[in-house]
Amino acid sequence: MDTNLTFDKLPAAVQEVNLRLKRIESILCENTKAAPVEADKRMNVQETAKYLDCAVATIYGLVFRRLIPHEKKGKRLYFHKSELNDWLKKGKRLTIEEIRSEI
């Protein structure tokens, strides 16, 4: 885009800005459509262990003690990424500053 904008160049400049804006909007729309699918992705035990950065045996132990949100279909266990994120947030410990701000 030309930095020396004159009145004669104004229609072309507006058209170029409009085209760039449409490209940005299309990119944003593509990204927002993909995000919810990824956020609520269904995962198996191995994927869940990798996502939570722990051993598969740890996942089975949490399931056995019913400490982690999961669903069971036959012999298979499934976990939803959004539920795991909520579960992790519930276990978050408040910082001293957060405790003080609540008081």
C-alpha positions in Angstrom: 0.0 0.0 0.0 1.3 3.4 -1.0 2.2 5.7 2.0 1.7 8.9 0.0 -2.1 9.0 -0.1 -3.7 11.6 -2.3 -7.4 12.3 -3.0 -7.0 10.6 -6.4 -5.6 7.4 -4.9 -8.3 7.2 -2.2 -10.7 4.8 -3.9 -8.0 2.4 -4.7 -6.7 2.6 -1.1 -10.1 2.0 0.3 -10.6 -1.0 -2.0 -7.2 -2.5 -0.9 -8.1 -1.9 2.8 -11.5 -3.6 2.2 -9.8 -6.6 0.6 -7.4 -7.0 3.4 -10.2 -6.8 6.0 -12.1 -9.5 4.2 -9.0 -11.7 4.3 -8.5 -11.1 8.0 -12.2 -11.9 8.7 -12.0 -15.2 6.7 -8.9 -16.2 8.7 -10.6 -15.4 12.0 -13.7 -17.3 11.0 -11.7 -20.4 10.1 -9.9 -20.2 13.4 -13.0 -19.8 15.5 -14.7 -22.7 13.7 -11.8 -25.1 14.5 -11.4 -24.1 18.2 -14.6 -25.5 19.6 -14.0 -28.9 18.0 -10.5 -29.0 19.5 -11.7 -27.8 22.9 -14.2 -30.6 23.2 -12.2 -33.3 21.5 -12.9 -36.9 22.8 -9.6 -38.6 23.8 -8.6 -42.2 24.7 -6.5 -43.1 27.7 -3.2 -42.7 25.9 -4.1 -39.3 24.5 -5.4 -38.2 27.9 -2.1 -39.3 29.6 -0.1 -37.3 27.0 -2.4 -34.3 27.4 -2.1 -34.3 31.2 1.6 -35.3 31.1 1.3 -38.3 33.3 1.5 -42.1 33.0 -1.3 -44.2 31.6 -1.3 -46.1 34.9 -2.0 -42.8 36.7 -5.1 -42.2 34.5 -6.4 -45.7 35.3 -5.9 -45.1 39.0 -7.8 -41.8 38.8 -10.6 -43.5 36.9 -10.7 -46.4 39.4 -11.1 -43.9 42.3 -13.6 -41.8 40.2 -11.5 -38.7 40.6 -11.3 -37.8 36.9 -14.3 -37.1 34.6 -14.7 -39.9 32.0 -17.1 -42.0 30.2 -17.0 -45.7 29.6 -18.4 -47.5 26.5 -17.9 -51.2 26.8 -14.3 -51.7 27.7 -13.1 -48.4 26.4 -12.6 -45.2 28.4 -13.1 -41.7 26.9 -12.3 -38.3 28.1 -13.5 -34.9 26.9 -10.8 -32.2 26.7 -13.2 -29.5 27.9 -14.2 -31.6 31.0 -10.5 -32.2 31.7 -9.8 -28.5 31.5 -12.6 -27.8 33.9 -11.4 -30.5 36.2 -7.9 -29.1 36.2 -9.2 -25.6 37.0 -11.2 -26.9 40.0 -7.9 -28.2 41.5 -6.1 -24.9 41.1 -4.8 -23.4 44.3 -5.2 -19.7 44.8 -2.2 -17.5 45.2 -1.7 -15.3 48.3 -2.7 -12.3 46.2 -5.9 -13.9 45.0 -6.8 -14.9 48.6 -6.2 -11.3 49.8 -8.3 -9.8 46.9 -11.2 -12.1 47.9 -11.0 -10.8 51.5 
